[in-house]
Amino acid sequence: MRTYRTPRTPGRRARLTVAAALTLSAALTAPAAVSQAAADQPTPGAPGLGDPLFPLDGNGGYRVRHYTLDFDWRAPLTPFPASTTITATAEQALSRFDLDFAGNELRSVTVNGRPAQTRRDGDELVITPKSPLRKGGSFTVKVDYTADPTQIRHRDDAIENYGWIPTPDGTVLYPQPNGAKMIFPSDDHPSRRAPLTFRVTTPAGLTAAANGKLVDRSVRPDGRVRWTYDSEQPVAAQLVQLAIGRFQLIDSEGPEGLPLRDVVPDALVAPTQQYRDLTPAHLDWLRERLGPYPFDRYGVLVGDTDLGVALETQTLSLLPKADLLGTRVDAERDLVHELTHQWFGDSVALATWSDLWLSEGHARFYEREYSEEHGGDSFEAAMRTAYENHDQWRHDYGAPAEPTEPNLFKRMRYDGSALVLYALREEVGAGTFQRIERAWLTTYRGRAASTADFTALASKVAGRDLSGFLHPWLYGPKTPPMPGHPDWVVTPVVTP
């Protein structure tokens, strides 16, 4: 075969080398360029985070950085003008995105000051901005609506309703587990948190109180009063609290000068004082076991309502009046339970709703331990009773870390979950158990964490793999033997 050779000319070899290099470089970078172009192509944000129990709770494609809630409140069970302003960062190029928002009458939505297209899809508010949002960019959404506190959702457990709950002269909030969407448009999942500013206008003579610090109170020309609160730290939507009524704000100090503020209906100030005054002692007891209190302030909101459930709303725990008008033992159990949640569930948030055992189990564990030390029932006896019933609870409600129904607040999430922690303490010893607890709260302070995170951290602190011990307790179909208590027996499951 003859080969034709091109005559050599000065510079030709160099030009060929450069051309070849450019061609090779283009070939190597083309896939990356295509991939980057695809990533920059605007697409819809996910309508939910895929939580195993509530798949549409929370939203994909962005992160909320701040909420501002403006409420022009009028009277119990009376609709009123409201707006929510959200500052967020796009985690992908967004053609549209969702907010969790149920009920209420939508009036207008803007994105970066420009009107946006909207549609309602069940509990999702789907928003299409005028122009797509670039990945990594900050954007602002303002939702104007008429808040309708008559639209209250039903919960099939100890709480009859959730959302806006009326009191004789005002309201309190029951947003748990996912009722915040009845109150304001949000990214409503326990793993998603952001700071809030509350701007609440009330009739003269009423007081508004919310999570965090009161930063301003001003009287408008028409006599109505505007209250402004700063949450100070990020808050999950399920932990938001706003109370309006004829209240007294009672300020005091806790350990090391921690600001305390109780919010109490006028008629209940004196009758509840003896138990509210125990908060500093409760803080001391928990700080000794758990380490520093994780927020800038704390207080008790006394709810003038017949609903029989307390809530750990962040820095301002809600306790129904009946909880503080009974015996000291019962009152302290509830007070310590909700205060413990400020560490477990509020500071260290839930990664998914299936991790609720970490929050409720710890609150029940320390509630029962405190109660036994202060005249209440035996902690061990309560755990023995829980052990006897554990297989039945597994059958009815799922294992502690694997609920089988979205109706979460059942016995397994309380004594049933505290029993797992009791078993862990029996297995590793009290000293190691306390080190695990302290490490958990220090490592994940201000963050969301999962059951897998707890197992890994407990193993690290204990110096041995505890997954083989914890997994059957948390996920197994049958309750394992209780360490150190060979005489404890599980009652056989009774099926209908």
N, C-alpha and C positions, 0 to 999 in steps of 0.2 A: 504494500500500500504506500503510495507516495504521500508525504506530508508537506503541506505548503507552509513556509515560514514567512511571516511578515518581516520585511526589513526593519532593523532596529533604528529608531530615531531618538535623539536626546529627549529625556523627560517622559518618554512613553511608559516605561516600566513603573515609574513612580505614580503616574496618573492611573495606571491599571490597578496598582496596589491600593491606592486611596479609594477607588471606585469599588473594588472588591470588599474593602473593609466596611464601607458605607452600606453595601448590599447585605453583608453578613450582620451588621449591627441592626439594620431594619428588620431582618428576618428574626433575630433573637428578641427584639423588643416588641414586635407586632402583637404577640399574644398578650403581653402586659398592657399594651395600649388598648387593645380590644377589651380586656378585662376592666381597665379603669373606666373606659367609656361606658361599659355596661353598668358599673357601679354608680356612675354619675347620672344615669338615666332615671328620672323620677318615677317612683312606683308607690302604690298605696302602703301606708303603715298598717301593721296587723291590727285587727279589731280587738284582740285580746292577747294575753301573755301565755295562754295555754295551761293555766293552772289546772291540776288534775281534778279539782272539785268545782271550780268556777272558771272555765276556759276563757270566757269573754271579759273577765275582770282585768283591769289594767289595759294598756295599749302599747303597740309596738311602733318603732320608728322615731321616737323622740324621748327626751327626758325633761320633765318639768323642773325648772329652777326656782320658781316662786309663784305663789298664789296671792292675789289680793281679792278679798271678798267684801263687797259693798252691799249691805242689807238696810233697806229703809223700812224697818219693822213697824207694824201698826198695832195688832192685837192678837190674842190667841185665835188660832184657826182662821185667820184672815189673810188672804193673798196680799203680797206687797212687792214693790219694785226691788229688783236685785240685779247685780252684775258680778261676774267673775272675770278677772284679768289674769292671764297665765303667761308667764315668760318661760320659754322652753328652748332647748337645743335639739336640732334635727340630727338623729343618728344615722340617717340615710337621706338620699335625695327623695323628697316627698311630693307626690302628686296630690295626695289627700291623706287625712289622718282622722282618728276617732278620739272622742272624749266619752267617758262613762257619764251618762246623764239621763235620768229617768223622770217621767212626770214633768210638771211645771210647764208654763206656756212660754215658748221661745219667741223672743221679739227680734233680735238681730245678732249677727256674728260678724266680726271683722278679724282679719289677719293682717298684721302690720298696718293697721289703720284703713284697710281697703275691704269693702264688703265681700263676703265669701259665700259660696253656695253651700247649702246644708240640706240634710235629710235625716229623719229619725228612723232608726232601724232597731226596734225593741228598746233596749237600754243604751244603745249606742247613738251618739250624735256624730254623724259623718260630715266632715268639713273639707271642702275643696277650695283652696285659696285661689285668688285671682292669678297668681303666678306660682309655679312650683317652688318649693323650698330647698335650698342647696344643703348638702350634707355638711354638718359641722356649723351651720349658721344658726344664729339666735333669731327667734321670732316671737311675736306677741299676739295672743288671741284674746279677744274680749267678747264675752257672751252676755248679752242683756236678756233678761227674762223676768217673768212674773213668778216669784216663788209661791208655791201653793202648799201650805202646811196641812191642808186637809187630805192630801194624797199620801197616805201613810201605808207602808207595806206591813204585811203580817209575817211574823216568825213563829214557826210551829214548835216553840219550846217555852222556856220560862218567860221570855219577853213576848207580850202579845203583839206589839207593833214596833216598828223602827222608822227612823227619819226624824221629823219634827214632832216632839211629844209635848202637848200642851200642859201647862200648869194653870192654877186659878188666875194668875195675872200675867203669865208670860209663856216661856217655853224652855225646854232643855233638849239636847240632841241625843238620840240613840242611833249612831251610825254603824254599829257593829252587827254583822260582819262586813257587809258590803252595801250599807244603806246610805253612805255619803253621797252617792249619785242622786238620792232624793233631795239633797240639800244644795249641792253645787256641782257643776261639771268638773270632772277630775280624772286623774289617772288612778283609779280606785283599786289598788291591790296593796296588801300589807308590806310588800318589799319595796314599794315606790314611795319615797318621802320627799318633801320639799318644805321650806319655810313658808309661813303664811302671815299676811297682814289682814287683820279684821277691821273694817270700818262699819260700825253698826249704829244706826240712828234709831232712837227710841222716843216715845212720848216722855214729857217731863214727869218726874216722880218714879220712873223705872230705872233700873241699872242693868247694864250689859256686862258680862264677864266671859272671857275666852281663854284659850291656852296662852300661856306666856305672860308678858308684861304689859300693863296698862301704860301707854306712852303719851296719850292725850285724851282730854275730855273737854269738849267745847259746846257751848250753847248757841244754837242757830237763832236768827232773828225771829223765827216763828215759835221759839220756846222749846223746840225739840232738841235733844241732846245727842251729840255724836261721840261715840266711844271708839278709840283706836287701840288695838292690841297688836303686839309683835310676838310671834311664837318663839323667837330667839333661836330655836333649833329646828331642823327639819321634822315634819310630822307626817305620818301616814294618814290617809283620808279617814280610815276607820277610827282614828284616835282624836279626831277634831271634836272640840266641845265649844258650844256657845250657849250661854244661859241668859235669859232676860226675865226680869221680875222685880218685885219689891224686895230687894236684897240689901243686906249689909255686907260690905267687904271688910273682913276682919284680918288685920295684918299682925304678924308676930315674927319671931325668929326661931329657927331650928338649930341643930348642931352647927358649930363653926359659922354662925351668922347667916345660915341659909334663909332667904326670905320665904315666909309662909303666908299664904293668903287664903282664908276660907270664904266661901260665898254662900250666905245663909239667908233664907227667907226671914223677914222680920220676926214673925211669930215663933220661929224655931231656934232663934239665937240662944236663948237661955236653956231650953230643954236639951239641946245637943252639945252644950259646951263641955260637959265633963268628959265626953268621949273624944271630941275634937281636940281637946287639950292634950291628949295622949300622943299626938303625932310626933313630937320631938323624941319621946321615948321609943316609939316604933322605928324612927329613923336610926337612932343609936343602935338598936338591936340588929337591924338589917345591915347597917354599915359595918358592924363588927364581923358579920359573916360574908358579906358580898363586896365590901370595898366602898369607895366613895359613891355618894348619890350622883347619878349621871346628868342631872339637869340643873338649871340655874335657880329654880324655885319649885315650890310644891304647894298644894292646898286641897281642901275637901269642898266639893260642891254638894250641898244638901238639896236633893230633889224633892220638891213638893208634888209628888206623884205617887200613885198607887202601884206603878210597875215595880215588881219585886226584884230587880236585878241591878247590881252595881256595875260600873264600867271604869276601866283604867284609862280614861281619856287623858292624854299626856299632860303632865304637870298639874292637872285639875281633875282628880278622880270624882266621879259622880256616885253618890250613895243615896238611895231613896231614904226618905225620912224614917221609915219603919226600922231601917238598919241601925239607926242611932237613937231609937226610943225604947229599945228593949234591954236585955241583960248586957252586962259589961263583956262577958265572954263572947256572946254572939256579935256584939258591935266590934270588938277587937279583931275577931276573925276576919270580918269583912274589911275593916280598915287596913289590916296588915296584908291581906290578899291583894287589894288594889294597889297598895304602895309597892309591894314586891314586883308587880307588873312594870313599874317604872324602869326597873333593871331588865326584866325578862318580858319581851314583847314590845316595849316602847323603845328603850335604848338599843337592845339587840332585837332587831325586827325579824319577822318570819320570812323565809325565802318563798314558801308556798303555804297555803292553808293546811296542807297535810302536816306541817311542822307545828301546828297549834299545841301539840302536847308539850313542847318546850316552854311555851308561855304559860298555859293553864296548869300544867303539871308542877312547874316550879312555884307558881303562886300558891297552889294548894299545899305543896310540901312545906313551905316556910310558914304559911298560915297555921297548919296543924302543929308544927314544931313549936311555934310561939304560943299557941293556945295551951298546949300541954304544960309548958313552963309557967303559965299564968292562970292556972285553975281550970283549964278546959279538959276535954276528954283525952284519953291515952292515944298518942300518935301510933304506937305499935298496934293497939286494938283496932284503930281505924284502918290501918294497912292490912291487918289480918282479915277484916271484913271485906276489904277491896279484893284481896287475893282469892277469897272464897267465891267472889262473884265475877272474877276476871274472865273466865272462859265464856260466861254468858254475855258479858259486855262485848267480848271479841265477836261473838256470833251476831249480836244485835247491831253493833255500831262500827265494827272493824277494829283492827289492832290499833294500839296507841298512835303510831306514826302512819297509819294507812286507813283513814276513815273511809267507810263504804257509802256514805251518803252526805250530801251537802249540809244537812242539818247537824252542825258541828257540836253544838253545846250540850253534850250528853255526858253521862257519868264517866265514860271512858276517858274523856278529855280532862277530868278533874282528879278524883281519887285514883282512877285507873292509870293515869299518867304519872301522878305522884308516886304510885307504887313502883314504877320503873326506876325512878330516882332513888327510892328507898332500897330497892334491890341492888342498885349500883353502889350505894354507900355500904351495904352489907358485904358486897363482893370486894371492894378495894380498901375499905376502912375509912373512918371519919376524916382523918387527916388528908389522905389523898383525895377524897371526895371534895373537901373544901378547896383544895388547890385546883381541882378541875373547875369548880364553880368560878373561882376568882379569875382563872385563866380565860375562861369562856367570856366573861364580862369585859375583861380588859382587851382581849384580842378582837372581839367583834363589836365593841362599843361604837354606836353610831352607824352600824352596818346591818345588812340582812344576812342571816345565816341559816343553814339547813340541818336536818338530822344527820346527814353524812358528815357535815362539818363538826358537829358535836361528837360523833363517834371517833373521828380522827383526832380531835383535840384531846378527848378523854384518854385515848390510847397513848398519845404522846406524853401527857402528864403522868399517867400511871406507869409508863415504861414498859408496857406490854400491849399487845393487840387485843382490844376489847370488843372487836366487831363480832367475834364468835359468841360472846356473852350477850351483847346488846341486841343483835339482830333478831334472835327469837323473841325477846321481850317486846321489841318494837313492831315486828312484822309477822311473827309466827302465828299459826292457827290455834296453838295451844299455849297456855301459860307455863313457863319453865318453873323448875323447882326454885324456891326462895332460899338463897344462901343463908346458912346459919339457922334455918328454921325447918328442919326435916319433918316436923309434926304438922306444918301448914298443909291443908288439903283444899283443892279446888272443887267446888260444887259442880256436879254434872250439869251440862247444858239442858235446859228444858225448852223444847220447841212446841209451837202450837199444834 
